[in-house]
Amino acid sequence: MTDTILLKQRRHWIFDMDGTLTVSAHDFEQMRKRLGLAPQIPILEALAAMPRAQAAPLWDALNEMEFYYAGKATIMSGALELLENLRLGGRQLGILTRNTMPVVEQTLKACGIDHFFPFEHILDRDACAPKPSPAGIEHLLRLWQAEASDTVMVGDYLFDLEAGRGAGVATIHLDSGRQADWSEYTDIRVQGLGEIIDYL
């Protein structure tokens, strides 16, 4: 586990959005069904592997569905308190998501937390290779002129943790009910965002 004193000193914090900062309204299995995909298959990777002509209308359908669900998102318990605490502590805040920017903006606005994140500190799936690639984290590190040893990635899914581990930053797994064991990629595991404040 990452030394909590070192975690307390880390100045750069990157968050996943859906399922981490926000309670996602997405019905992913219904989305896969509408897209003609097999259950549990990663949607972005499945569409990316298709011929462009076949995938194009499916990307459009995916964007439409994601934007619809974005307006139904609610803020995750403890998110506002954590973000306020980090901002008061002078931390830089960023978001790395597999969504598109219009969906991100709609979601953050619906949850009332858009003011925490400068536009240039939000990376969507079109800005870089999507998670589990560490490319987005590495981009933010360059933008912030930050070291991986001074950075934290917070997420609720394996891809978030894999991206963080790949970039060499500390990882916090928000296990809000999935009860998955991704300890190989996790430094700290919490059941609520409010728990993270205890490490600050």
Summary of the structure (lengths in Angstrom):
residues: 200
radius of gyration: 16.3
end to end distance: 15.2
largest distance: 51.7
contacts: 631
relative contact order: 0.19
helix: 50%
strand: 14%
